[in-house]
Amino acid sequence: MVAFLALRSLRRSPTRTLLLLAGITLSGSLLFDMTMLGSGLVESFGGVLGRLGYEIRVVPRGTLPLSSALLVPNASGIVGEIAAHPDVAWASPMIATQLYAEAGGRRLSVVAYGIPSRLPGLVRTEADVRDGAVLNALLARELQVRPGERIRLGTRLSPQTLAPEAAVEVRVAGLGEFPFDLRGQRTLAVPLSVLEELLGTRDRASFLVVKIREGADPEAVREWVNHTFPELEALSIPALLQAVRGQLRYFDHFSVILSGVSLVVATLLVGTVLTLQIGERLGELAVLRALGLQRTRLVLLVLLEGFALAAASCPLALGIGLGLSEPLDAILRALPGVPQDLRFFVPSPQAALRTVVLLLGAGTLGAAYPAWVAGSLHLASTLHREVQG
Amino acid sequence: MTALVEVREAWRVYRLNGVEIPALRGVSLEVHPQDFLAIVGPSGSGKSTLLHLMGGVDLPTAGEVRLFGRITHRMTEGELARLRLHRIGFVFQRFFLLPHLTLEENLLLPMLEARVPAGERRRRVEELLGYVGLLHRRHHRPGQLSGGELQRGAVARALANRPALVLADEPTGELDEQTGREIGELFRRVHRDGVAVVVVTHNPELASLAQRVLTIRDGRLR
């Protein structure tokens, strides 16, 4: 009965209810966007890491997890020991470094990855890295090369000729997309052996990657690596995400503050309109009490009205929030230093559910004061004042 | 015969800015089943206050009110609400049918609260709307009804849970003479059909329909 009455009460002033719904919907859409932002960046980063094809990244202890310096000595020995662990499918050194690439007289600075052939996740391509270099589209365009052509790679430019020194020539195996590419970044991947030869640094790596066997626990392997090689630090995907989460805390703060503002706005909207409405309905509420409705039923009635308002605005709030997230995401992804595959606003059932729960809570909380007013009205004096006039 | 309402030396004193204003001063009366009682008196004489005490809407400051054998100031709010829901029907001067509900839905409201089964609810709505001559108006909202129709609807709502007592506060106060007469006749019919009726009114014609007329002045029955 109370639910029936609550829904009907909201239809008594359709324009006012629609305006209120519009306000709650907009607050809800902002809330959804901020909820997506709060968790999206880390989720998106986790998704990128998950697609790379390995679960553990091993770096020298105390360095940044994404460092490109060649800091892991005796890489093959360590890799051999790690690979011998029963839970490890394979392990491999990786090199990430700056190089110069030259073709047709054009010389460009590039980010180069020396990768094991069994790590397809680092670059999305139909080409085989074992056949040569896989270039990102920007680099191929700027060097004006196509698959099958050859490019020269060097560690530095000669001060006299400005040509790459200590150069090796590699065939362009194909084009690919690199998930960690920054905007405007020129990138290529070559077999690990090519970079080892070019850099003349056998047995040194930027970091090591470890693939865990199906069903094995990455955390157990991570702890074993940390224990066995105290000079190294093994980072599983959750540990890496934790580190990233720490570095991106300002996004969390941003999201929490704006979420809070949108919740307060929704709460105040519901509270203000329902308080005004209850003021107009005191006589009606007193009559309901006189007819036999208990005080708690009136409180429940008003709380349900707030809840129903929030519930009615949820579908549109989620829709608008989803629509807004695209342009907002594009704006943030245009910031310098943001990997191309990263998304700031990632829609997920959890984010939607969190938004719905928070919005319903805000609607109900907004109705708390008018519900208290409705519940605490003095029956006889209200009847005297409102009904008898 | 057991009284439905027993008011014994009831006082009701309001406190306004530290000043005590007695609305009722030691009023006593009884309402029995089959009674049709009119309470008349000038404005501010305490008529509505007395009606509120008799309906368990308000409690006496001193003295005692028994409703259906129970002393009201010893009952909880919930018990009083249940008593009003099941045993007492209210009719107000300004009708106060909920404007956003149809006439039928207004009648259903007390029945839903009393958890009357659906089939019984439908049967009672038909019966009550037929009783007050508003069957053809069942799907209309209060804004589409005349004053007389509104008050007949309010009487039907008061009867929804088959109360033993109907309390009406100036039920003809907002109606013209002819419509007021029709409402008076309706109360007489309700009374004839076995429901005790107490009407607070300024309307001498309505009061003349009652079996007993009590006059209240300055908070005292005379």
Interface residues (C-beta under 8 A of the other chain):
Chain A: M1 F4 L5 R8 S9 R11 R12 G283 E284 V287 L288 R289 A290 L291 G292 L293 Q294 R295 R297 L379 A380 L383 H384 V387 Q388 G389
Chain B: S48 T49 H52 G55 V57 D58 E77 G78 A81 R82 L83 R84 L85 H86 F90 F92 Q93 R94 F96 L98 P99 H100 L101 E105 L109 P110 L112 E113 A114 R157 N161 D169 E170
